[in-house]
Amino acid sequence: MKTVILAMLSIFVQLRTSWRKFALFFALVLISPTVSTSFIFAQETVSASENTPKKRPKIGLVLSGGGARGFAHIGVLKVLEENKIPVDYVAGASMGGLVGALYATGRTPNEMERIIATLDWDTLLRGRTTFEALSYRRKEDRRNLPGAISLGGKGAKLNLPGSLNPGHEIGLALDRLMFSYGEKTDFDDLPIPFRVVATDLVNAETVVLKDGSLAQALRATMAIPGVFAPVELNGKILADGGILNNIPTDVAKQMGADIIIVVNIETQLGDRTALQDLVGILGQTFYVATIENSRRSLRQADFIIAPDLANYTTFDFTKGKKIVELGYQGAQPKISLLKNLALDEAEWNRHLAERRAKARPDVEIAPEFLAIEGAASEGAKSKIERELGGRYEDKPLDAPALEKDLTRLTGTERFDNIGYGKTVRADGETGLLVRVYDPVERTGRTTVLQVGADVNNSETDDVNFNARARLTFFDVGGEGHEWRNDFSIGSRTLLATEFFRPLGRGKFFAAPNAFYEDRKVNFYENGDRLAEFSFQTAQAGIDFGYATSRSSELRFGYSIGRQKAARRIGSPLFSELSGRVSFASLRWNYDTRDNSQIPKRGVETRNSLNYYFDAPGADRNFAQAESRINAFRPLGEKTIVFGFGAGGTTFGKPAPLFQQFAVGGLFSVGGYGTGEFRGGNYLNGGFGALRETFAAPPYIGGKLYLGGWYEAGSAFENFSQAKYRQSVSFGTLLETRIGPIFVGGSFAEGGRRKIYFSLGRFF
């Protein structure tokens, strides 16, 4: 009652001598004692400011997740801007979070469309460090087991990776896009206030991110479980925001939105026809599990825009232009309903000016210092400092060079995910922040086990299968030391070990090694396989070398051991042969290919010179040299041309059995049996092309190629006796997560032919 009396006195003072108005007001109070004080004050405001423009409602835009389908958000934003419909708040999940962040930081829809068109989605989604960015020893690992399953940990406690893709490449793209906003940003201070949601995998709850690093927030909301690694942020393990809240209308309301516009690009439930196979059933199950949350969110929306994206999937990242266009078309029918929210020309220009005033332009920085966060050990931190230290301080930041160096750090196998950002110290100096995103357990990893297999055959009764593994212990006895062990069971038995020890902090190293091998060797006569022998070698030695670069290594070594040849099946072509083997070796390997198995470009060459002091069947010392080369080059976007060649010589002396060269088999005159021709010298070479016909998403598999090539070669004791055979080969080659799969055939003179199947390796 006291409040009502005070209000009456206030109005009385304002009306002064207008007794008629006062009497009318007093009568209204007596007639309607339930009139609220808020109504009274509202009437007072209108009376006092009759010329004040009506305040427009605040509009919140909510962008749902949906992977590549999220590009449709850009088309919707184009329509909103063309019709001068303002956005006061943006909230998003997953891909909706990325598009929302770009818009909230001042990018126009046209700029966003250019960004998605210029991003290399194959690179962003491939999941593994490129072959050319690997350190030399990690290239050896990739060549050894191209499709390996890797487990890592400490000691004997090994775990599978947390995802198909650690998120390094896409994380670098986010760091680049959000670099201007630094590490400590209040998302309310952006040109458009912004929120993004993520899912706390430990507590099973939605987390609303509203400040801090924009890049980190986007990494978290886009971390699709199983595809991208979770992100640790503020002590929480965060993943894709779409798991629990894919359409965060509640978040937009909490920000203060009066009207909610939702852009829903979720994949919709299928009918009975979608349940015909395992993939369809699993997909439908996921949608059923999450649809109730989406329905609840949609009930809070005032307007819903749902473009027709039925023909596009979550993984169609290379079809961005068409998806943007469908978003544009899908928003057009809603404009008649949204027209009342539009601003006039003057208001719209004022609205844009206010947004532009808050945007932070891309500016060059020259960091005064380097700050490293997230490295779990001093060894990990010092490795980063050695790679980057002195290269980026007190000079304009070269972002592409920095990203290349960070990717090379992941190529050492000690890190999976490293990013960067801008930070400012308390005294005002600008620093470059390098952040390790790997969990503590990952950065402390000292053991890696790689497991894989290879299969190949050229005849129904000549199938080679090998289950293989490589076990590597890092930092054994000192930083940078490696103890590497190889195992193979099947057609080839192998037990091998090498201890790699850098000499000081330079590129010189020592590598004591030992191995036992038992491999089968076929012998032929006139195209018929007569016998299969077992070639056994037990050997130990030491190498000294120099790692000339990430692409090259030079070694000099000495080895000693025993060799034995014994018949397994077939004709007794010769009696058992055994004896001591000892030799000195000089080897130089060079590899600039961009892929270990199906390169588009680059050169690989492997060269050796051995001097044998002892060998079973040899009555004197002898030297032997061998060289191999493969070269690749793209021809257009989808064609790869390649050439290959190899040669070896025993310098005019006969080669004993174990040291004979062999020709025959795929890429070695493929129309003939594997190792069908043997001698103390050989020459082999050819050329061909591969044509891409289909591309699966990188994290699922890879590309399908059709190819063909010509081969010629011969093994002989002297050049005058060389008889060169020729062959034409063709087939289909598919990149997969477990290595390349090849199915094809070869034809040679005289009607000779072979059908080939291989899994695990190709070139």
C-alpha positions in Angstrom: 0.0 0.0 0.0 2.9 2.3 0.8 4.3 1.7 -2.7 1.0 2.7 -4.3 0.7 5.9 -2.2 4.3 6.9 -3.2 3.5 6.3 -6.8 0.3 8.4 -6.6 2.3 11.3 -5.0 4.9 11.1 -7.7 2.4 11.3 -10.5 0.6 14.1 -8.6 3.8 16.2 -8.6 4.3 15.6 -12.3 0.7 16.5 -13.1 0.8 19.6 -10.9 -2.3 21.7 -11.4 -4.1 19.2 -13.8 -6.8 18.2 -11.3 -8.9 16.5 -14.0 -6.1 14.1 -14.7 -5.5 13.5 -11.0 -9.1 12.9 -10.4 -9.2 10.4 -13.3 -6.2 8.6 -12.0 -7.6 8.5 -8.4 -10.8 7.0 -9.7 -9.0 4.3 -11.6 -7.1 3.3 -8.5 -10.3 3.1 -6.5 -12.1 1.1 -9.3 -9.1 -1.2 -9.9 -7.3 -1.8 -6.6 -5.5 -4.8 -8.1 -3.5 -2.7 -10.6 0.1 -3.6 -10.1 2.8 -1.1 -9.4 4.6 -2.3 -12.6 1.6 -1.3 -14.7 1.6 2.1 -12.9 5.3 2.7 -13.7 4.8 1.6 -17.3 2.1 4.2 -17.7 4.3 6.8 -16.2 7.1 5.9 -18.6 4.9 6.2 -21.6 3.4 9.4 -20.4 6.7 11.0 -19.7 8.4 9.8 -23.0 5.8 9.5 -25.6 8.3 10.1 -28.4 10.8 7.3 -27.3 11.1 4.5 -30.0 9.7 1.2 -29.1 12.5 -1.1 -27.8 12.8 -4.1 -30.2 13.0 -7.7 -28.8 16.3 -9.4 -28.5 16.9 -12.2 -31.0 18.8 -15.4 -30.2 20.1 -17.6 -33.0 20.6 -21.3 -32.1 22.7 -23.4 -34.5 22.5 -27.2 -34.1 25.3 -29.7 -34.7 25.4 -32.1 -37.6 28.9 -32.3 -39.0 29.3 -31.2 -42.6 25.5 -30.5 -42.8 26.4 -27.5 -40.6 27.6 -25.6 -43.6 23.9 -25.0 -44.2 24.0 -22.5 -41.3 26.0 -20.2 -43.6 23.3 -20.1 -46.2 20.7 -19.3 -43.5 22.9 -16.4 -42.2 23.0 -15.1 -45.8 19.2 -14.9 -45.9 19.0 -13.2 -42.5 21.5 -10.6 -43.4 19.9 -9.9 -46.8 16.6 -9.3 -45.0 18.2 -7.1 -42.3 17.2 -9.4 -39.5 19.5 -8.8 -36.5 21.1 -11.4 -34.3 21.8 -10.4 -30.7 22.9 -13.7 -29.3 24.4 -16.9 -30.8 24.5 -20.3 -29.2 25.7 -23.4 -30.9 26.8 -27.0 -30.6 29.5 -28.9 -32.6 29.6 -27.6 -36.1 26.9 -25.1 -35.2 29.4 -23.9 -32.6 32.1 -23.3 -35.2 29.8 -21.4 -37.6 28.3 -19.5 -34.7 31.8 -18.5 -33.5 32.8 -17.3 -36.9 29.7 -15.2 -37.1 30.0 -13.9 -33.5 33.6 -12.8 -34.1 32.5 -10.6 -37.1 32.9 -12.8 -40.1 30.3 -12.3 -42.8 28.5 -15.3 -44.4 30.5 -14.7 -47.6 33.8 -14.8 -45.7 32.7 -18.0 -43.9 31.9 -19.6 -47.2 35.4 -18.7 -48.5 37.0 -20.2 -45.4 35.3 -23.6 -45.7 36.1 -23.7 -49.4 39.9 -23.1 -48.8 40.3 -25.6 -45.9 41.9 -28.9 -46.9 39.3 -31.3 -45.4 41.3 -34.4 -46.3 44.2 -33.1 -44.3 42.0 -31.9 -41.4 40.2 -35.3 -41.1 42.9 -37.8 -42.0 43.7 -38.6 -38.4 47.5 -39.3 -38.7 50.5 -37.1 -39.2 51.5 -36.9 -42.9 54.3 -39.2 -43.9 56.5 -36.3 -45.0 56.2 -34.6 -41.6 57.4 -37.7 -39.7 60.9 -37.9 -38.3 63.0 -40.4 -40.1 62.6 -43.2 -37.5 58.8 -42.7 -37.5 58.9 -43.0 -41.3 60.6 -46.4 -40.9 57.7 -47.4 -38.6 55.1 -46.3 -41.1 56.9 -48.2 -43.9 57.2 -51.3 -41.8 53.5 -51.4 -40.8 51.5 -49.1 -43.0 48.1 -50.0 -41.4 49.2 -50.6 -37.9 47.0 -50.5 -34.8 48.9 -48.6 -32.2 48.8 -49.0 -28.4 50.7 -46.8 -26.1 51.4 -46.3 -22.4 54.1 -46.9 -19.7 55.8 -50.2 -19.4 53.4 -53.1 -20.0 50.3 -51.0 -19.4 49.2 -50.2 -22.9 46.0 -48.7 -24.2 44.3 -48.2 -27.5 44.1 -44.6 -28.8 41.1 -42.6 -27.6 40.0 -41.7 -31.2 40.6 -42.2 -34.9 41.8 -38.6 -35.1 43.7 -36.8 -32.3 42.4 -33.5 -33.7 45.7 -31.9 -34.3 45.2 -30.6 -37.8 41.6 -29.3 -37.3 42.8 -27.8 -34.0 45.5 -25.8 -35.8 42.8 -24.4 -38.2 40.7 -23.3 -35.2 43.8 -21.7 -33.5 44.5 -19.8 -36.8 40.9 -18.6 -37.1 40.5 -17.5 -33.5 44.1 -16.2 -32.9 43.1 -12.5 -32.6 40.9 -13.3 -29.6 43.7 -14.6 -27.5 43.4 -16.9 -24.5 41.3 -14.9 -22.1 38.2 -13.7 -23.9 34.7 -13.0 -22.4 32.4 -14.3 -25.0 29.9 -11.5 -24.1 32.5 -9.0 -25.5 32.5 -10.4 -29.0 30.7 -8.5 -31.7 27.8 -10.8 -31.0 27.6 -12.4 -27.5 28.2 -16.1 -27.9 27.9 -19.4 -26.1 29.0 -22.9 -27.1 28.1 -26.2 -25.3 30.2 -29.3 -24.7 29.6 -32.5 -22.8 31.4 -33.5 -19.6 32.1 -37.2 -20.2 32.9 -37.8 -16.5 29.8 -36.2 -14.9 27.4 -36.7 -17.9 26.3 -33.1 -18.1 26.2 -30.2 -20.5 28.9 -27.6 -19.9 28.2 -24.0 -21.2 31.5 -22.3 -22.3 31.3 -18.6 -22.1 34.9 -17.3 -21.6 38.5 -18.3 -22.0 40.0 -19.5 -25.3 37.6 -19.6 -28.2 39.8 -22.1 -30.0 39.8 -24.4 -27.0 36.0 -24.1 -26.6 35.5 -25.0 -30.3 37.9 -28.0 -30.0 35.8 -29.3 -27.2 32.4 -28.8 -28.8 33.5 -30.5 -32.0 35.2 -33.5 -30.3 32.9 -36.2 -31.8 33.5 -39.3 -29.6 35.6 -41.9 -31.3 36.4 -39.6 -34.2 38.2 -36.7 -32.4 40.0 -36.9 -29.1 38.2 -35.4 -26.0 39.6 -32.0 -24.7 40.6 -31.4 -21.2 39.4 -27.9 -20.2 39.1 -26.4 -16.7 39.7 -29.9 -15.2 36.9 -31.5 -17.2 37.1 -34.0 -20.0 34.9 -32.5 -22.7 33.5 -33.9 -25.9 30.9 -33.0 -28.6 28.2 -30.7 -27.2 25.6 -32.3 -29.4 25.6 -35.5 -27.3 23.4 -34.0 -24.6 22.3 -30.6 -26.0 22.5 -30.4 -29.8 20.0 -27.5 -30.0 20.9 -25.3 -27.0 17.7 -23.1 -27.0 17.9 -23.0 -23.2 21.3 -21.4 -23.4 20.1 -18.6 -25.7 17.2 -17.9 -23.3 19.6 -17.6 -20.4 21.6 -15.1 -22.4 18.5 -12.9 -22.6 16.9 -13.7 -25.9 13.2 -12.8 -26.2 12.8 -14.6 -29.6 14.6 -17.8 -30.5 15.4 -18.7 -34.1 16.6 -22.3 -34.5 18.5 -23.7 -37.5 18.1 -27.4 -37.2 20.4 -29.5 -39.5 20.2 -32.8 -37.6 19.9 -36.0 -39.6 16.3 -37.0 -39.3 14.9 -40.4 -38.3 14.6 -42.9 -41.1 11.7 -45.1 -41.9 11.7 -49.0 -42.0 13.9 -49.0 -45.1 16.7 -47.4 -43.0 16.9 -50.5 -40.9 18.0 -53.0 -43.5 21.7 -53.3 -42.4 24.0 -52.9 -39.4 25.0 -49.3 -40.3 21.4 -48.2 -40.7 20.4 -49.8 -37.4 23.3 -48.2 -35.4 22.6 -44.8 -37.0 18.9 -45.0 -36.2 19.7 -46.1 -32.6 21.9 -43.0 -32.1 19.2 -40.7 -33.4 16.5 -42.3 -31.2 18.8 -41.9 -28.1 19.2 -38.2 -28.7 15.9 -37.1 -30.3 14.0 -36.5 -27.1 16.5 -33.8 -26.0 16.2 -32.2 -29.5 12.4 -32.2 -29.4 12.4 -30.6 -25.9 14.8 -27.9 -27.2 12.7 -27.3 -30.3 9.6 -26.7 -28.2 11.3 -23.5 -26.8 11.9 -22.1 -30.3 9.8 -19.3 -31.8 11.0 -20.0 -35.4 12.6 -23.2 -36.8 14.5 -23.3 -40.1 15.2 -26.9 -41.2 16.9 -27.1 -44.7 16.3 -30.2 -46.7 19.7 -32.0 -46.5 18.4 -35.6 -47.0 21.0 -36.3 -49.6 24.0 -35.2 -47.5 25.6 -36.9 -44.6 27.6 -35.7 -41.5 30.8 -36.5 -43.4 30.2 -34.7 -46.7 32.8 -32.0 -45.9 33.9 -31.7 -49.5 30.4 -30.7 -50.6 30.3 -27.4 -48.7 29.2 -25.2 -51.6 26.1 -27.2 -52.3 25.2 -27.5 -48.6 25.4 -23.8 -48.2 23.1 -23.3 -51.1 20.6 -25.7 -49.6 20.7 -23.7 -46.4 20.0 -20.6 -48.3 17.0 -22.2 -50.1 15.7 -23.6 -46.9 15.6 -20.2 -45.2 13.7 -18.4 -47.9 10.2 -19.7 -47.1 10.6 -18.5 -43.5 11.2 -14.9 -44.4 7.5 -14.0 -44.6 7.3 -15.0 -40.9 10.5 -13.2 -39.9 9.8 -9.9 -41.7 8.4 -8.3 -38.5 11.9 -8.7 -36.9 13.6 -6.8 -39.7 15.3 -3.4 -39.2 15.0 -0.5 -41.5 18.1 0.7 -43.5 19.3 3.1 -40.9 18.8 0.8 -37.9 20.5 -2.0 -39.8 23.5 0.1 -40.7 23.8 1.2 -37.1 23.5 -2.5 -36.0 26.4 -3.5 -38.3 28.5 -0.6 -37.3 28.2 -1.6 -33.6 29.2 -5.2 -34.5 32.2 -4.1 -36.6 33.4 -1.8 -33.8 33.8 -4.8 -31.5 35.5 -7.1 -34.0 39.3 -7.6 -33.5 41.2 -7.3 -36.8 43.9 -9.8 -37.8 47.1 -8.2 -36.7 50.7 -9.3 -36.9 52.5 -9.9 -33.6 56.1 -10.3 -32.8 56.2 -12.5 -29.6 58.8 -11.5 -27.0 58.7 -14.9 -25.3 57.6 -18.5 -25.7 55.2 -20.0 -23.2 54.6 -23.8 -23.1 51.6 -25.3 -21.4 50.4 -28.9 -20.9 53.7 -30.7 -21.3 53.6 -33.4 -18.6 57.4 -33.8 -18.3 60.5 -31.7 -18.6 61.6 -34.0 -21.4 58.5 -33.2 -23.4 58.9 -29.4 -22.7 62.6 -29.4 -23.7 61.8 -31.2 -26.9 59.3 -28.4 -27.8 61.8 -25.7 -26.8 64.6 -27.3 -29.0 62.3 -27.4 -32.0 60.9 -23.9 -31.6 63.2 -22.0 -29.4 64.7 -18.9 -31.0 62.7 -19.3 -34.2 59.7 -17.3 -33.3 60.7 -14.7 -30.7 61.2 -11.0 -31.5 60.1 -11.3 -35.1 56.7 -11.2 -36.9 54.9 -14.5 -36.3 55.0 -16.8 -39.4 51.9 -18.9 -38.6 52.3 -21.4 -41.5 55.9 -22.1 -40.5 54.8 -22.5 -36.9 52.0 -24.9 -37.8 54.4 -27.0 -39.9 56.8 -27.2 -36.9 54.1 -28.2 -34.5 53.0 -30.9 -36.9 56.6 -32.1 -37.1 56.6 -32.4 -33.4 53.6 -34.8 -33.6 55.7 -36.7 -36.2 58.2 -37.7 -33.4 55.5 -40.0 -31.8 55.9 -38.1 -28.5 52.8 -35.8 -29.0 49.4 -36.2 -30.7 47.9 -32.8 -30.5 49.7 -29.4 -30.1 48.2 -25.9 -30.7 49.1 -22.3 -30.3 47.6 -19.0 -29.3 48.4 -15.4 -28.2 48.9 -14.6 -24.6 49.8 -11.4 -22.7 51.9 -11.2 -19.6 51.1 -8.9 -16.7 53.8 -6.4 -17.7 52.2 -6.1 -21.1 54.6 -8.2 -23.2 53.0 -10.3 -25.9 54.0 -14.0 -25.9 53.4 -17.0 -28.1 51.6 -19.8 -26.3 52.2 -23.4 -27.3 49.8 -25.8 -25.7 50.0 -29.6 -25.6 46.4 -30.8 -25.7 47.3 -34.4 -25.0 46.1 -35.8 -21.6 48.8 -36.3 -19.0 48.8 -40.0 -19.6 49.6 -39.5 -23.3 52.5 -37.1 -22.9 54.1 -39.4 -20.3 53.9 -42.4 -22.8 57.2 -44.3 -23.1 56.0 -47.5 -24.8 54.4 -48.0 -28.2 53.2 -51.3 -29.6 52.2 -51.4 -33.3 50.3 -54.5 -34.5 49.5 -55.4 -38.1 49.5 -58.0 -40.8 50.4 -58.4 -44.5 49.0 -61.0 -46.9 50.0 -61.6 -50.5 49.7 -64.3 -53.0 50.3 -65.0 -56.7 49.2 -68.6 -56.8 46.5 -70.5 -54.9 49.2 -72.7 -53.3 51.7 -69.8 -52.6 50.0 -67.6 -50.1 52.2 -65.5 -47.7 50.6 -64.4 -44.4 52.5 -62.6 -41.6 51.2 -61.3 -38.3 53.6 -58.6 -37.4 54.4 -56.2 -34.5 56.9 -53.5 -33.5 57.5 -52.7 -29.8 59.4 -49.5 -29.1 60.6 -48.3 -25.7 61.4 -44.5 -25.6 64.0 -42.7 -23.5 65.6 -46.0 -22.3 68.8 -44.9 -20.6 68.4 -41.3 -21.7 66.4 -38.8 -23.6 66.1 -39.6 -27.3 67.2 -43.2 -26.8 65.0 -46.0 -28.4 64.9 -49.7 -28.0 63.0 -51.1 -31.0 61.9 -54.8 -31.3 60.3 -56.4 -34.3 58.3 -59.7 -34.5 56.8 -61.6 -37.4 55.0 -64.9 -37.3 53.8 -66.8 -40.4 55.4 -67.3 -43.8 58.4 -65.3 -42.4 59.6 -65.7 -38.8 61.5 -62.6 -37.5 62.8 -61.6 -34.2 64.8 -58.4 -34.3 66.1 -55.8 -31.9 68.0 -52.5 -32.1 69.1 -50.0 -29.5 69.3 -46.5 -31.0 71.5 -44.1 -29.0 72.2 -40.5 -30.1 75.8 -39.4 -29.6 75.4 -36.1 -27.7 72.7 -33.7 -28.9 73.8 -33.8 -32.5 72.7 -36.0 -35.4 75.2 -38.8 -34.9 74.1 -42.1 -33.4 75.1 -45.6 -32.6 72.8 -48.6 -33.1 73.8 -52.1 -31.9 71.4 -54.7 -33.3 70.6 -58.4 -33.7 68.0 -60.5 -35.5 66.9 -64.0 -36.3 65.1 -64.7 -39.6 63.6 -67.7 -41.2 62.1 -67.0 -44.6 60.9 -69.3 -47.4 62.6 -69.1 -50.8 61.1 -70.8 -54.0 63.2 -72.2 -56.8 61.9 -72.5 -60.4 62.8 -74.2 -63.6 61.1 -73.2 -66.9 58.3 -71.6 -64.9 57.6 -74.6 -62.7 58.2 -74.3 -58.9 60.5 -77.2 -58.1 61.3 -76.7 -54.4 60.8 -74.5 -51.4 63.8 -73.9 -49.1 64.1 -72.3 -45.6 66.7 -69.6 -45.4 67.7 -69.0 -41.8 70.0 -66.2 -40.5 71.1 -65.3 -37.0 73.1 -62.1 -36.9 74.4 -59.4 -34.6 76.2 -56.1 -35.4 76.6 -52.4 -34.7 75.9 -49.4 -36.9 77.2 -45.9 -36.6 75.2 -43.3 -38.5 74.2 -39.7 -39.2 70.6 -38.5 -39.5 71.2 -36.0 -42.3 67.6 -34.8 -42.2 64.0 -35.9 -41.6 64.2 -37.6 -45.0 67.6 -39.2 -45.0 69.9 -41.4 -43.0 73.5 -42.6 -43.6 74.9 -45.7 -41.8 78.1 -47.6 -41.6 78.2 -50.9 -39.8 79.7 -54.4 -39.2 77.7 -57.6 -38.7 78.5 -61.2 -38.0 76.4 -64.3 -37.8 75.4 -67.7 -39.3 73.3 -68.7 -42.2 71.6 -72.0 -43.1 69.6 -73.2 -46.1 67.4 -76.3 -45.7 64.8 -77.9 -48.0 61.2 -77.8 -46.9 59.4 -79.3 -49.8 60.1 -80.3 -53.5 63.2 -81.6 -55.2 66.6 -81.7 -53.4 68.3 -79.2 -55.8 71.3 -79.0 -53.5 72.4 -80.3 -50.1 72.1 -78.2 -46.9 74.3 -75.2 -46.9 75.4 -73.4 -43.7 78.2 -71.3 -42.4 79.4 -68.0 -41.0 78.6 -64.7 -42.5 80.4 -61.4 -41.8 80.5 -58.2 -43.6 80.9 -54.4 -43.4 78.2 -52.2 -44.9 77.5 -48.7 -46.0 73.9 -47.7 -46.5 72.2 -44.5 -47.5 68.4 -44.1 -47.6 66.4 -41.1 -48.8 62.6 -40.6 -48.8 60.6 -37.5 -49.6 57.4 -39.2 -50.5 54.1 -37.8 -49.0 52.7 -41.3 -48.3 54.4 -44.5 -47.4 52.3 -46.7 -49.7 50.4 -44.7 -52.3 52.3 -41.4 -52.7 51.3 -38.6 -55.0 54.7 -37.0 -55.1 58.2 -37.6 -53.9 61.2 -39.9 -54.4 62.5 -42.9 -52.4 65.9 -44.4 -52.9 67.6 -47.1 -50.9 71.3 -47.8 -51.6 73.8 -50.2 -50.0 77.4 -51.3 -50.5 78.5 -54.5 -48.6 81.9 -56.1 -48.4 81.7 -59.8 -47.4 84.5 -61.4 -45.4 82.6 -64.6 -45.0 79.5 -66.1 -46.6 78.3 -69.7 -46.9 79.4 -71.2 -50.2 81.9 -68.4 -50.9 85.7 -69.2 -51.1 86.9 -65.6 -51.1 86.0 -62.1 -50.1 83.7 -60.2 -52.4 81.8 -56.8 -52.6 78.2 -56.3 -53.6 76.1 -53.2 -54.3 72.4 -52.5 -54.8 70.3 -49.5 -55.5 66.5 -49.0 -55.7 64.5 -45.9 -56.6 60.8 -45.0 -56.8 59.5 -41.7 -58.1 56.0 -40.2 -58.0 54.3 -37.1 -59.5 50.7 -36.0 -59.7 49.2 -35.4 -63.2 46.1 -33.3 -62.5 44.0 -33.7 -59.4 43.3 -37.5 -59.7 46.1 -39.1 -61.6 49.5 -40.2 -60.3 52.3 -41.2 -62.6 55.3 -43.2 -61.3 58.5 -44.8 -62.3 60.7 -47.4 -60.6 64.0 -49.0 -61.1 66.5 -51.2 -59.3 69.9 -52.8 -59.9 72.5 -54.8 -58.2 75.9 -56.3 -58.9 78.6 -58.5 -57.4 81.2 -56.8 -59.5 81.9 -59.7 -61.9 82.2 -62.5 -59.3 79.6 -65.3 -58.7 77.3 -64.6 -55.8 76.9 -67.4 -53.2 73.3 -68.7 -52.6 72.3 -66.4 -49.8 73.6 -63.3 -51.6 72.0 -63.9 -55.0 69.6 -61.3 -56.3 66.1 -62.4 -57.4 63.7 -61.0 -60.0 60.1 -62.0 -60.4 56.8 -61.0 -58.7 54.8 -57.8 -58.5 56.8 -54.7 -59.6 59.6 -57.1 -60.5 58.2 -58.6 -63.8 54.9 -59.5 -62.3 53.9 -62.2 -64.9 56.5 -64.5 -63.3 56.8 -66.2 -60.0 58.3 -64.4 -57.0 62.0 -64.6 -57.2 61.8 -66.9 -60.2 65.1 -65.7 -61.7 68.3 -65.5 -59.6 71.9 -64.4 -60.2 74.8 -62.3 -59.1 73.5 -59.2 -61.0 70.1 -57.8 -61.9 68.3 -55.0 -63.5 64.6 -54.2 -63.2 62.4 -51.2 -63.9 59.1 -49.9 -65.2 56.5 -47.0 -65.2 52.8 -46.6 -64.9 49.9 -44.6 -63.6 47.1 -44.7 -60.9 43.7 -43.0 -61.4 41.5 -42.0 -58.5 37.9 -43.2 -59.0 36.3 -42.8 -55.6 37.1 -41.2 -52.2 35.8 -42.4 -48.9 36.1 -40.1 -45.8 39.7 -40.1 -44.6 38.9 -41.4 -41.1 37.0 -44.3 -42.6 39.4 -45.3 -45.3 40.8 -43.5 -48.3 40.7 -43.5 -52.1 40.1 -46.2 -54.6 42.5 -46.3 -57.6 42.6 -48.1 -60.9 46.2 -48.6 -62.2 48.4 -50.1 -64.8 52.1 -50.3 -65.4 54.8 -51.9 -67.5 57.8 -53.8 -66.1 61.0 -55.3 -67.5 63.9 -57.0 -65.8 66.4 -59.8 -65.6 68.8 -61.6 -63.2 72.1 -62.9 -64.6 75.7 -63.8 -63.9 77.1 -61.5 -66.6 75.6 -58.8 -68.9 76.2 -60.8 -72.1 73.9 -63.5 -70.8 71.1 -61.2 -69.6 67.7 -62.1 -70.9 65.1 -59.4 -70.2 61.6 -60.4 -69.5 58.6 -58.0 -69.9 55.3 -57.9 -68.2 52.1 -55.7 -68.1 50.2 -55.4 -64.8 46.9 -53.8 -63.8 44.5 -53.8 -60.9 42.4 -52.0 -58.3 44.0 -50.4 -55.2 42.1 -49.3 -52.1 43.4 -47.3 -49.1 42.1 -48.6 -45.8 42.8 -48.1 -42.1 44.6 -51.5 -42.1 46.8 -50.8 -45.1 46.3 -50.8 -48.9 44.4 -53.6 -50.5 45.3 -54.6 -54.1 43.6 -57.0 -56.4 45.0 -57.4 -59.9 46.9 -59.4 -62.4 50.0 -59.5 -64.6 50.6 -60.8 -68.2 54.0 -61.8 -69.6 55.4 -63.4 -72.8 54.5 -66.9 -73.7 51.1 -66.6 -72.1 52.5 -66.4 -68.6 50.1 -64.7 -66.1 49.6 -64.2 -62.4 46.6 -63.1 -60.3 47.6 -61.0 -57.2 46.0 -60.2 -53.9 47.8 -58.2 -51.3 46.9 -56.5 -48.0 49.2 -54.4 -45.9 51.7 -52.9 -48.4 51.9 -52.0 -52.1 54.9 -50.1 -53.4 
